[in-house]
Amino acid sequence: MITTLSTVEGDEARDALLDLVEEPALGAAALTSLRRMRLDDQIEPIEPGRMRNILELEIERGLRYSLVATSLREQNGKIDKPFVADELEELSLRSVHRVMRILALSYDQARLATVSAAIFDEDPAGRSNALELLDGTVAGESGSALMPFMDVTADGFVRDRVKELVPDAEALFGEPGEALVQDPDWWPRALGLHLLGRDDEISTPGRSKNFDPQDGTMIPLIEKVMILKGSEFFRNFPGPDLAGIASLASVVHLETDEVVFEQGDDGDAFYLVVRGGICITRGQLELAVLGSREGFGEMAILDQDTRSATATAAEPSTLLRIDQHSFNRLIEQNPAVARGVYRVLTQRLRSTLAQVAAA
């Protein structure tokens, strides 16, 4: 729908996309399409007042995510709190980038591109110059909410400065899980439910809940995301994208010497080792023994060619299995996942070619 609207000329299509920017599940895609339309001179600059509500909502999200992340960093005990804090810090940075994209719909795009490139500069003078340029570019009421936000962004979201900008900062800081479950966006809400120990209530958009705490063979969604994030193949994927992948991943338990697949079998799934070890052999030759967070069979999610080796459990093992059909369905819903996979495979190909050249 968003892609179609971006090809339609006229104010009605633009206005429909502007309405979608406020929808948590569709806002990022709608904003990207509007930005492309603006770059291509398909639409005129949008009056800043029209964007003010969207801008202020994104600023509020960025501040709140940063504050909750800081709260979790200062708490001790729960092993996965650092993971949730990392995700929230990513969300706060995403808000900064969205704020700049929102501004680019109304103001000089070249200036804003310069600001975006310099706002995280390690040199304080570079950050200061970026803020001055932004202040001179954005006028009126938009600047009153924007500049304090960009000031704390440039300073690395220092806790006490962020708290000054968030009206309910104390409550937010004291009960981070409760604050997150009220978020309109499903991913922060899922993180909040996880912090509160309510994993059985988590579901990804368009899918039913898939975790039963009474079933000892199942793994909660957030834990699956943490496992995927710890792997070389998926480590650079955003959390929400990984959650979509994780929701499709089934859990496989194997005993020692149990075969995952044989050489010559049709490739139909990718596997990631959760615990244990998997021996990869070709004929009588042992190629590798894969351990925790290592994946194998990744080409099978792109084609259905036959397996080039045999995979066998070297010890009692647990795997995550992602079949090709489910992965294709996910890509239809979220093309960014496909781009992430292609990026990883391209990096591996480049690395292989460099090794061959060096040899």
C-alpha positions in Angstrom: 0.0 0.0 0.0 2.8 2.4 1.0 4.8 1.6 -2.2 1.7 2.2 -4.3 0.9 5.5 -2.7 4.4 6.7 -3.3 3.9 6.4 -7.0 0.7 8.4 -7.1 1.0 12.1 -7.8 -1.1 14.7 -6.0 -1.8 15.9 -2.4 -4.2 13.0 -1.6 -1.5 10.4 -1.8 0.9 12.6 0.2 -1.7 13.2 2.8 -2.4 9.5 3.1 1.2 8.8 3.7 1.5 11.6 6.3 -1.4 9.9 8.2 0.4 6.6 8.1 3.6 8.1 9.6 1.8 8.2 13.0 1.1 4.4 12.8 3.8 2.5 14.8 3.8 -0.5 12.5 3.9 1.5 9.2 5.4 4.9 10.2 9.0 4.1 9.2 8.1 2.8 5.7 5.7 5.8 5.1 8.4 8.2 6.2 11.0 6.6 3.9 8.6 6.9 1.0 7.8 10.5 1.7 11.5 11.3 1.9 12.1 9.7 -1.5 9.2 11.6 -3.0 10.7 14.8 -1.6 14.2 14.0 -2.9 12.7 13.4 -6.4 10.8 16.7 -6.2 7.6 14.6 -6.5 6.1 16.7 -3.6 6.6 20.2 -2.4 8.1 21.0 1.1 5.5 20.3 3.7 4.4 23.1 6.0 6.3 22.6 9.3 3.1 23.0 11.4 1.7 20.0 9.6 4.6 17.9 10.9 4.8 19.3 14.4 2.7 16.6 16.2 4.6 13.8 14.4 7.9 15.5 15.3 7.1 15.9 19.0 5.9 12.3 19.3 9.1 11.0 17.9 11.2 13.3 20.2 9.2 12.0 23.2 9.8 8.4 22.2 13.5 9.0 21.8 13.8 10.6 25.2 11.8 7.9 27.0 13.7 5.0 25.4 17.0 6.6 26.4 15.8 7.1 30.0 14.5 3.5 30.4 17.8 2.2 28.9 19.7 4.2 31.5 17.5 2.9 34.3 18.2 -0.7 33.2 21.9 -0.1 33.0 21.9 1.0 36.7 20.0 -2.1 37.9 21.8 -5.3 38.7 20.8 -9.0 38.7 18.8 -9.9 35.6 21.2 -11.2 32.9 19.1 -10.0 29.9 18.6 -6.4 31.1 21.7 -5.3 29.1 20.2 -6.8 26.0 16.9 -4.8 26.6 18.9 -1.7 27.3 20.9 -2.1 24.1 17.6 -2.5 22.1 16.2 0.7 23.7 19.3 2.6 23.0 19.0 1.5 19.3 15.4 2.7 19.4 16.4 6.1 20.8 19.0 6.5 18.0 16.3 5.4 15.5 14.2 8.3 16.8 17.0 10.7 16.2 17.3 9.6 12.6 13.5 9.7 12.2 13.4 13.3 13.5 15.9 14.3 10.9 13.9 12.6 8.2 10.7 14.4 9.4 12.6 17.7 9.2 13.8 17.0 5.7 10.2 17.0 4.5 9.9 20.7 5.4 13.4 22.2 5.4 16.6 22.5 3.3 17.7 18.9 2.7 21.3 19.6 2.1 21.7 21.4 5.4 19.9 18.7 7.3 22.2 16.0 5.6 25.2 18.0 6.9 23.7 18.1 10.4 22.9 14.3 10.4 26.5 13.5 9.4 28.0 15.7 12.2 25.6 15.3 15.1 27.4 12.2 16.4 30.9 13.6 15.6 33.6 12.7 18.2 34.8 16.2 18.0 32.7 18.5 20.3 33.3 21.4 17.9 31.8 19.4 15.1 28.7 18.6 17.1 28.4 22.3 18.2 28.6 23.5 14.6 25.9 21.0 13.6 23.6 22.3 16.4 24.2 25.9 15.3 23.4 25.0 11.7 20.2 23.1 12.7 19.1 26.0 14.9 19.5 28.4 12.0 17.6 26.1 9.7 14.6 25.3 11.8 12.4 28.2 12.9 9.3 28.7 14.9 7.6 26.3 17.3 9.3 23.3 15.9 12.6 24.4 17.2 11.4 24.8 20.8 11.0 21.1 21.2 13.7 20.1 18.7 16.8 21.9 20.0 16.7 20.6 23.6 16.3 17.1 22.2 19.2 17.5 19.8 21.4 19.0 22.5 21.0 15.9 24.7 21.5 13.7 21.6 24.8 15.5 20.9 25.9 15.0 24.5 25.1 11.3 24.5 21.8 11.3 26.3 23.2 12.1 29.7 20.7 10.9 32.3 20.1 14.1 34.3 19.7 16.2 31.2 17.2 13.8 29.7 15.2 13.6 33.0 14.7 17.4 32.8 12.9 16.9 29.4 10.6 14.1 30.5 7.6 15.1 32.7 7.1 11.6 34.3 10.8 10.8 34.4 10.8 9.5 38.0 8.0 7.0 37.4 9.6 6.0 34.1 12.9 5.5 35.8 11.5 3.6 38.7 9.2 1.2 36.8 10.8 0.7 33.3 8.9 -2.5 32.5 5.5 -1.0 33.3 6.3 2.1 31.3 7.2 0.1 28.2 4.1 -2.1 28.2 2.1 1.1 27.6 4.1 2.0 24.4 2.1 2.0 21.2 4.9 0.3 19.3 4.8 -3.5 19.6 8.6 -4.0 20.0 9.2 -1.8 23.1 6.0 -3.3 24.5 7.4 -6.8 24.0 10.6 -5.8 25.7 8.5 -4.4 28.6 6.5 -7.6 28.9 9.8 -9.6 29.0 11.1 -7.4 31.8 8.0 -8.1 33.8 8.2 -11.9 33.2 5.1 -12.0 31.0 6.7 -13.6 27.9 3.5 -15.7 27.3 1.7 -12.4 26.4 4.2 -11.5 23.6 3.3 -11.9 20.0 4.6 -10.3 16.8 2.1 -8.3 14.6 -0.2 -10.5 12.6 0.8 -13.7 14.5 -0.7 -15.4 17.6 1.3 -15.9 20.8 3.6 -18.8 20.3 5.0 -19.4 23.8 3.6 -21.7 26.4 5.5 -21.4 29.7 4.3 -24.9 30.7 6.0 -26.4 27.6 9.6 -27.0 28.6 10.6 -27.6 25.0 9.8 -24.0 23.9 11.9 -20.8 24.0 10.4 -17.4 24.7 10.5 -14.9 21.7 12.9 -12.4 23.4 15.3 -15.3 24.2 15.2 -16.4 20.6 16.0 -12.9 19.5 18.9 -12.8 21.9 20.2 -16.1 20.5 19.9 -14.8 16.9 21.6 -11.5 17.9 24.5 -13.4 19.3 25.2 -15.2 16.0 27.5 -13.9 13.3 24.8 -14.2 10.7 22.2 -12.0 12.4 24.2 -9.8 14.8 23.7 -6.6 12.8 19.9 -7.0 12.3 17.6 -4.6 14.2 15.7 -6.1 17.0 12.2 -5.9 15.4 13.4 -7.6 12.3 15.0 -10.4 14.4 11.7 -10.8 16.3 9.9 -11.5 13.0 12.5 -14.1 12.2 12.4 -15.5 15.8 8.7 -15.9 15.7 9.1 -18.3 12.7 11.9 -20.3 14.3 11.0 -23.7 15.6 13.0 -25.5 18.3 14.7 -28.8 17.5 16.1 -31.1 20.2 18.6 -33.7 19.2 20.4 -36.6 20.9 24.0 -37.6 20.3 24.6 -38.9 16.7 21.1 -37.9 15.6 21.2 -36.6 12.0 19.9 -33.1 11.1 20.2 -33.7 7.3 22.2 -35.9 5.0 24.5 -34.9 2.1 22.3 -34.9 -1.0 19.0 -34.0 0.8 17.0 -31.1 -0.5 17.8 -27.9 1.3 14.8 -26.4 3.0 15.9 -24.8 6.2 18.6 -22.8 8.0 19.7 -23.9 11.5 21.3 -22.1 14.4 22.9 -23.9 17.4 21.5 -22.8 20.7 23.4 -25.3 22.8 25.5 -28.4 22.1 27.5 -29.1 19.0 26.9 -30.1 15.3 29.5 -32.1 13.3 29.6 -31.2 9.6 31.0 -34.0 7.4 31.4 -34.8 3.7 31.8 -38.5 3.2 34.4 -39.6 5.7 35.9 -36.1 6.0 35.0 -33.9 9.0 34.7 -30.3 7.9 33.8 -28.6 11.1 32.2 -28.9 14.5 29.8 -26.0 15.2 29.0 -24.7 18.7 26.6 -22.3 20.3 25.4 -19.3 18.2 26.9 -20.8 15.0 24.6 -21.3 12.0 24.6 -23.7 9.1 22.6 -24.4 5.9 22.0 -20.6 5.3 21.9 -21.0 1.5 18.8 -23.1 1.9 16.7 -20.1 2.8 17.5 -18.6 -0.7 17.3 -21.8 -2.8 16.4 -25.4 -2.6 19.6 -26.9 -3.8 20.8 -30.2 -2.3 22.8 -30.3 0.8 26.6 -30.4 0.2 27.4 -32.1 3.5 25.9 -34.1 6.4 25.0 -32.5 9.8 25.0 -34.7 12.9 24.6 -33.9 16.6 28.0 -34.4 18.3 26.3 -34.3 21.7 22.8 -33.6 23.0 21.9 -30.3 21.2 19.2 -27.7 20.7 18.8 -25.8 17.5 16.6 -23.1 16.0 15.2 -24.1 12.6 13.9 -21.5 10.1 12.3 -23.1 7.0 12.4 -21.5 3.6 8.6 -21.1 3.2 8.3 -19.2 6.5 11.3 -17.0 5.6 9.9 -16.1 2.2 6.6 -15.1 3.9 8.6 -12.9 6.3 10.4 -11.2 3.4 7.1 -10.4 1.6 6.0 -8.6 4.8 9.4 -7.0 5.6 11.8 -6.6 2.6 14.4 -5.1 5.0 15.1 -8.6 6.2 16.0 -9.8 2.7 18.4 -6.8 2.4 20.0 -7.8 5.7 20.5 -11.4 4.5 21.9 -10.3 1.1 24.3 -7.9 2.9 25.7 -10.8 5.1 26.1 -13.2 2.2 27.8 -10.5 0.1 30.2 -9.8 3.0 31.0 -13.5 3.2 31.5 -13.7 -0.6 33.9 -10.7 -0.5 35.8 -12.3 2.4 36.1 -15.6 0.5 37.3 -13.9 -2.6 39.9 -11.9 -0.6 41.2 -15.2 0.9 41.4 -16.8 -2.5 43.2 -13.8 -3.9 45.7 -13.8 -1.0 46.4 -17.5 -1.4 
